[in-house]
Amino acid sequence: MTHPAIIEVVDDNPDIRRMLALVLKSHGFEVRTHDSAETFLNAENPQAPRILILDVRMPGMSGLELHARLQAQNQKFPVIYMSGECQPHETTAAQSSKPVDFLWKPFSTQQLLQAIKRGLQMLPTTTA
């Protein structure tokens, strides 16, 4: 089964990117991975609906900064944050940006799929 959205994974850890891509592709998702926020910003901008899975902490621009930048540019995507560690102020900032979910690494496939399902429900629908 294919899904109507592209899942954009932005994480500086290559093992996390590979694991998420494998899991999500096995569930029928189209997945694009990016090793930094800057790489995501410089990538082709597909017109398909997208859900972003952002690592909170990355060298250079953080996931929080990327999300804020996209919102300032009126690019609204459902965002799922993930983190293995972060400071209370980062957790508060992430939650205040109204993400679909905040997942603590390591998280289960079921937690991830449930968050994506909620993200899919937030995408605009088109009527024929």
C-alpha positions as CSV (number, residue, x, y, z in Angstrom):
1,M,0.0,0.0,0.0
2,T,1.4,3.4,-0.9
3,H,0.7,6.5,1.0
4,P,-0.1,10.0,-0.2
5,A,2.7,11.8,1.5
6,I,6.5,11.9,1.3
7,I,8.2,11.4,4.7
8,E,11.2,13.7,5.1
9,V,13.7,12.4,7.7
10,V,16.2,15.0,8.9
11,D,18.8,13.6,11.2
12,D,22.6,13.9,11.4
13,N,23.0,10.2,12.4
14,P,23.3,8.0,9.3
15,D,22.2,4.8,11.2
16,I,18.9,6.5,12.3
17,R,18.3,7.7,8.8
18,R,18.9,4.3,7.3
19,M,16.7,2.5,9.9
20,L,13.8,5.0,9.5
21,A,14.0,4.8,5.7
22,L,14.0,1.0,5.8
23,V,11.1,0.8,8.2
24,L,9.0,3.4,6.5
25,K,9.6,2.1,3.0
26,S,8.5,-1.4,4.2
27,H,5.2,0.2,5.3
28,G,4.7,1.7,1.8
29,F,6.0,5.3,2.4
30,E,8.1,7.3,0.0
31,V,11.0,8.5,2.1
32,R,13.7,11.1,1.6
33,T,16.5,11.4,4.0
34,H,18.7,14.5,4.8
35,D,21.8,14.6,7.0
36,S,21.2,18.2,8.1
37,A,18.6,21.0,8.0
38,E,20.7,22.8,5.4
39,T,20.6,19.7,3.2
40,F,16.8,19.6,3.5
41,L,16.5,23.3,2.6
42,N,18.7,22.8,-0.5
43,A,16.9,19.7,-1.7
44,E,14.3,19.6,-4.5
45,N,11.0,20.9,-3.2
46,P,8.4,18.3,-4.3
47,Q,4.8,19.4,-4.6
48,A,3.5,16.3,-2.9
49,P,2.3,16.6,0.7
50,R,5.1,15.9,3.2
51,I,5.5,15.0,6.8
52,L,8.8,16.0,8.5
53,I,10.6,13.9,11.0
54,L,13.1,16.2,12.6
55,D,15.9,15.5,15.1
56,V,15.9,18.2,17.7
57,R,19.6,18.4,18.0
58,M,21.9,18.5,15.0
59,P,25.1,20.4,14.2
60,G,24.4,23.7,12.5
61,M,20.7,24.4,12.3
62,S,18.7,22.3,14.8
63,G,15.3,20.7,14.0
64,L,13.7,23.4,16.1
65,E,15.3,26.2,14.0
66,L,14.4,24.4,10.8
67,H,10.8,24.1,11.8
68,A,10.7,27.8,12.9
69,R,12.2,28.9,9.6
70,L,9.7,26.9,7.6
71,Q,6.8,28.3,9.6
72,A,8.2,31.9,9.1
73,Q,8.1,31.2,5.3
74,N,4.5,30.0,5.7
75,Q,5.5,26.4,4.8
76,K,3.3,24.3,7.1
77,F,4.2,20.7,7.4
78,P,3.1,18.2,10.1
79,V,6.3,17.7,12.1
80,I,7.3,14.8,14.3
81,Y,10.3,15.6,16.6
82,M,12.6,13.0,17.8
83,S,15.5,13.2,20.3
84,G,17.8,11.0,22.3
85,E,18.6,13.9,24.6
86,C,17.6,17.5,24.9
87,Q,17.4,20.2,27.5
88,P,14.1,21.2,29.1
89,H,14.0,24.5,27.1
90,E,14.3,22.5,23.9
91,T,11.5,20.2,24.8
92,T,9.3,23.2,25.7
93,A,10.2,24.9,22.5
94,A,9.4,21.8,20.5
95,Q,6.0,21.3,22.2
96,S,5.1,24.9,21.8
97,S,5.5,24.7,18.0
98,K,2.6,22.2,18.0
99,P,4.2,19.1,16.5
100,V,2.3,16.0,15.7
101,D,4.4,14.2,18.3
102,F,7.7,14.2,20.2
103,L,9.4,10.8,20.2
104,W,12.2,9.9,22.5
105,K,14.9,7.7,21.0
106,P,14.7,4.8,21.0
107,F,11.1,4.6,20.0
108,S,9.0,1.7,18.6
109,T,7.9,1.3,15.1
110,Q,4.3,1.4,16.4
111,Q,4.9,4.8,18.0
112,L,6.3,6.2,14.8
113,L,3.5,4.8,12.6
114,Q,0.9,6.2,15.0
115,A,2.5,9.6,14.9
116,I,2.7,9.5,11.0
117,K,-1.0,8.5,10.9
118,R,-1.9,11.6,12.9
119,G,0.3,13.6,10.6
120,L,-1.4,12.3,7.6
121,Q,-4.8,13.3,9.1
122,M,-3.4,16.9,9.4
123,L,-2.6,17.2,5.7
124,P,-5.0,19.2,3.5
125,T,-7.3,17.2,1.4
126,T,-8.3,18.0,-2.1
127,T,-11.7,17.5,-3.6
128,A,-12.3,16.5,-7.1
